């Protein structure tokens, strides 16, 4: 009987061992399946984190480049404005001396004719205190040659040189003073300076 008992015990032990191994194999498969699922999920999350970081880095790079571009553009505009102001300042200094030069009379005559053409008829004219006498002489000459009456206003205006005209009713005004011409010239100077600076 002991042999039969040994056989039964061995059989039970073998069955238990097979069942235990089967359970262990099943548990190992389940654990591997769970581990693979967790790895896929972790890998997906890692990809999302990496992609999010890439997008954020791209946005930050774009922001930095945009800021640098705006800063560069602002510096260029400031440089252009500085050069334009410098050119205008130099021109004003030369023009301050121009009123004492002999060709100033011809220049004033040309400015008066331009103004009359812009107004298109009889006009009132102003200039600075130093130029009123010359403007009166030119007004008589130009009135005779063009047929347009030019009425010189005795009250001087504040300008370096040149003149200002208006229609008799005051609806049309043409500023042909040095300051007015330089104001109209400023956008042209900006474009020219920008061309020079960007050509380098």
C-alpha positions, 0 to 999 in steps of 0.5 A: 500500500505504501507503493500505491500511496506513493503513486497517488501522492506522486500523481497528485504532486505531478498534477499540482505541479502541472497546474502550478506551471500552467498557472505560472505560464498563464500569469507570465503571459498575462503579465507580459501582455499587461507589460506590453500594453503599459509599454505601448501606452507609455510609448504613446504618452512619450510620443505625445510629450515629445511632439508637444515639446517640438510644437512648443519649441517651434512656437518659441522659435517662431516667436523669437524670430518674429521678435528679432525681425520686428526689432531689426525692422525697427532699428532699420526704420530708426536708422533711415529716419536718422539719415533723413533728419541729418540730410534735412538738417544739412539742407536747412543750414545751406538754405539759411545762407541761400537767401543772400545769394544772387540766384535766390531771386530766380528761385523765389520767382520759380516758387511763386510760379509753381504756387500760382499754377497749383492754386490756379488763379489769383492768390494771396502770398506770404513770406518771411520778414526778410523776403517781403520786399522781394516778394512784392517785386516778383508779385508785380512781374508775375502778375503782368506775365501770367495775368494772375493777381498776386496780393502780398500779405504784409504780415510775415510768416515764420519760415526759413525761406520760400513762400506760401500761397492761398486762393483769395477765398482761402480754400486752396493753400500751397506751401512752397516754403523751405519747411513745406518742401522738405515736409513733402520731400521727407517720404522720398528721402526715406525711400531713397535712404532705404534703397541705399541701406538695403542695397548693401 
